[in-house]
Amino acid sequence: MPDAAAYERGFRGAILDPGTQTPAGLASAFGGIPTKRFDVYRNNVTVSLTKALADIFPAVCRIVGEERFADLARLFVRENPPKSPLLFRYGENFAAFIEAFAPAATMPYLADVARLEHAWLSAYHAADAAPLSPGALSAIAPDKLPQARFAKHPAAALVRSQYAAVTIFNANRDEQERRRINAGVPENGLITRPEFEVRLAPISGGDTAFLHALFAGKTLAEAAEAAVAADTGFDLSAAIGMMLSSGAFKAVDVKR
Amino acid sequence: MNHHVSTVNAPRRFPRFTIDGLSGASFKPEHFEAISKDGAFDGFLEVHAENYMGDGGPPHRQLTVMRERFPLSLHGVCMSIGGQGELDADHLARFAALVHRYEPALVSEHLAWSTHDDVFLNDLLPLPYTSETLERVCAHIDQVQEAIGRPLLLENPSTYLLFEESTYSETDFLEEVTERTGCGLLLDVNNVFVSATNHGTSAMDYLAQFPLERIGEIHLAGHAEQDDGEGHVLLIDSHDGPVADPVWKLYEIVIGQCGPVPTLVEWDNDIPGWPVLKSEAAAARSIMDRHASSFMLGRRHA
């Protein structure tokens, strides 16, 4: 059979690259090579995908400015076109792309802000689940509690940063007036969505190690040990309060 | 609210509203509060299926609330029915799950493609109309209809260029597709006007050739005007403004021929406040109501 998919290959090859020629076999009813007509499709694809990225990463966009963001996004789109029609999952490697992008080296925190934004959107679309109720813990006999394991809430995520990524994220998501932020203060972020509103809170190194261990299926005792190893000032009772109030878990399991 | 609720055999999660003779608007999350407080809107809402393919969260909560009150039209944008590759089985399963979950009154997709070799280009790209592409499109529609267990409405595209290898006119192609697959058609009147202008043909001739008896829904939308670099007007299907006057005129002619058909006003960019969308939908409704008396006995001339 003659190659019916040739038109697709022609479009696919040229559509993200303005340096290429208009594919063969296309026509205008008025004659001539329909360069500008093909450019409508080029423009639609590039603009819609860069706009999708601006919607997913509004804080990054605000930090670098719309024009520079569009340049950055165009380069990203060309090298990493989406592989799924679910655009709310697009840009998973945008943070890594920013990290490797030399002109962004003066903003070393930018990649972590992008990581927070991607995690924020994943939490927004995550499955619904009731967060673990405080009563669920008090129902467990104290001697069984150290062996308890917890099931992560579908929306919960941790993002570690060597920079003040959470403060920078919040300042730009809330469109606060521009002010000086000391970007060098390391901040880890906990993202949760206990009901329908996504929350982002900065958490300490100890709490991060604690949650990281619990998310990995470790027992409460193992997680507390990991947290103390990371941070000698770790406060277990405060951390348990945080794990309940944040909505980071949906269930607890105690081996009888 | 004056939707009729009828009884059904299968258990349903949502009211079974009739969509006959109604007009509707695209549902945008930013209008959720305004629509929630609007007791007077008695049309339907249409959503892009892909925006509701996440697992949970606010999108599904909002759509559930809206579906309790209004008939829903589920409009797929990314199935790539006009593509030469296989349909994405995961995407089709997600689409079918939405149909099952929300019990929409209308389900539609596009005569276009957007995915090639796993790369998703996020636009409704054109295809040549040949016996090969016809077979492929029909196979894809059979597959979709099998998955969703009901007929699909296929939308005519807006196009900016033509293919030298095309051997069918678009209307002949669409007619063949409906005959072979039993699918219905979504007539986008703005697309008809945009394409006819872009190809120097007559929108009225297109409508005269169009299998009007297969129409299950109509779309109206705004377009933008450019030029093609060769001195010809090039209209862009931009969905970023009110419906243009010539499109309203064509719409009225179609309704005069077909009688009332569920009609949606699309507005996807530079989205205005809810009252503006609502008044566009009301304008379509008043045109249908004006012609409804000629169709009291259910006559539908094609």
Chai-1 contact restraints between the chains, C-beta under 6 A:
chainA,res_idxA,chainB,res_idxB,connection_type,confidence,min_distance_angstrom,max_distance_angstrom,comment,restraint_id
A,A4,B,Q84,contact,1.0,0.0,6.0,A-B,restraint_1
A,A4,B,E132,contact,1.0,0.0,6.0,A-B,restraint_2
A,A4,B,T133,contact,1.0,0.0,6.0,A-B,restraint_3
A,A5,B,Q84,contact,1.0,0.0,6.0,A-B,restraint_4
A,Y7,B,P128,contact,1.0,0.0,6.0,A-B,restraint_5
A,E8,B,Q84,contact,1.0,0.0,6.0,A-B,restraint_6
A,E8,B,H116,contact,1.0,0.0,6.0,A-B,restraint_7
A,F11,B,L125,contact,1.0,0.0,6.0,A-B,restraint_8
A,R12,B,H116,contact,1.0,0.0,6.0,A-B,restraint_9
A,G25,B,E164,contact,1.0,0.0,6.0,A-B,restraint_10
A,L26,B,L161,contact,1.0,0.0,6.0,A-B,restraint_11
A,A27,B,L162,contact,1.0,0.0,6.0,A-B,restraint_12
A,A27,B,E164,contact,1.0,0.0,6.0,A-B,restraint_13
A,A29,B,H199,contact,1.0,0.0,6.0,A-B,restraint_14
A,A29,B,G200,contact,1.0,0.0,6.0,A-B,restraint_15
A,F30,B,H232,contact,1.0,0.0,6.0,A-B,restraint_16
A,G32,B,E230,contact,1.0,0.0,6.0,A-B,restraint_17
A,P34,B,L161,contact,1.0,0.0,6.0,A-B,restraint_18
A,K36,B,D228,contact,1.0,0.0,6.0,A-B,restraint_19
A,K36,B,G229,contact,1.0,0.0,6.0,A-B,restraint_20
A,R37,B,Y160,contact,1.0,0.0,6.0,A-B,restraint_21
A,R37,B,L161,contact,1.0,0.0,6.0,A-B,restraint_22
A,R37,B,D228,contact,1.0,0.0,6.0,A-B,restraint_23
A,V40,B,Y160,contact,1.0,0.0,6.0,A-B,restraint_24
A,N44,B,D123,contact,1.0,0.0,6.0,A-B,restraint_25
A,V45,B,L121,contact,1.0,0.0,6.0,A-B,restraint_26
A,V45,B,D123,contact,1.0,0.0,6.0,A-B,restraint_27
A,S48,B,N122,contact,1.0,0.0,6.0,A-B,restraint_28
A,L49,B,N122,contact,1.0,0.0,6.0,A-B,restraint_29
A,P81,B,V119,contact,1.0,0.0,6.0,A-B,restraint_30
A,P82,B,F120,contact,1.0,0.0,6.0,A-B,restraint_31
A,K83,B,D118,contact,1.0,0.0,6.0,A-B,restraint_32
A,P85,B,E50,contact,1.0,0.0,6.0,A-B,restraint_33
A,P85,B,C78,contact,1.0,0.0,6.0,A-B,restraint_34
A,P85,B,H91,contact,1.0,0.0,6.0,A-B,restraint_35
A,P85,B,F120,contact,1.0,0.0,6.0,A-B,restraint_36
A,L86,B,M53,contact,1.0,0.0,6.0,A-B,restraint_37
A,Y124,B,G57,contact,1.0,0.0,6.0,A-B,restraint_38
A,H125,B,G54,contact,1.0,0.0,6.0,A-B,restraint_39
A,H125,B,G57,contact,1.0,0.0,6.0,A-B,restraint_40
A,A126,B,D55,contact,1.0,0.0,6.0,A-B,restraint_41
A,A127,B,D55,contact,1.0,0.0,6.0,A-B,restraint_42
A,A127,B,G56,contact,1.0,0.0,6.0,A-B,restraint_43
A,D128,B,G56,contact,1.0,0.0,6.0,A-B,restraint_44
A,F196,B,P58,contact,1.0,0.0,6.0,A-B,restraint_45
A,F196,B,R61,contact,1.0,0.0,6.0,A-B,restraint_46
